[in-house]
Amino acid sequence: NISNKGGTLHVALYDEASWPNDEAKPIADAAVPVMLPWTVVTLKDLKPGIYGLKSYQDANRNGKFDQNWIGMPLERYGFSRDARPFLSEPGFDRTKFTLSDGANEIVIHLQ
């Protein structure tokens, strides 16, 4: 569900301890130019474990996830396991997945 507005797709990988902290540094992250209809992001040198992904499409390329004055998103976003928020971002349990050794693939549909 990438918007045709272009911009940059940001992806951040978190473990359970860092998930709820908006100021926490992700385990890994990347920002890549948006490509239609699919944008592929590759994160390398990750340790196997349980993680959650947060992503957003920065259509205006200002480097941040834009929200209106009441905190409603103005840009497309998504979470691993396509978890949907309800009044706030989903908890780690709804987004967690197991990362194994070798190549892994996760598809996130932006909302």
HUDA-V565531 format. One record per run of one state. SS is the DSSP state (A for helix, B for strand, O for the rest). FROM is the first residue (numbers start at 1). TO is the last residue. If there is no record, write none. Layout:
ss:SS from:FROM to:TO
ss:SS from:FROM to:TO
This chain:
ss:O from:1 to:7
ss:B from:8 to:14
ss:O from:15 to:15
ss:A from:16 to:19
ss:O from:20 to:27
ss:B from:28 to:33
ss:O from:34 to:48
ss:B from:49 to:58
ss:O from:59 to:66
ss:B from:67 to:67
ss:O from:68 to:72
ss:B from:73 to:73
ss:O from:74 to:76
ss:B from:77 to:79
ss:A from:80 to:82
ss:O from:83 to:91
ss:A from:92 to:95
ss:O from:96 to:96
ss:B from:97 to:99
ss:O from:100 to:111
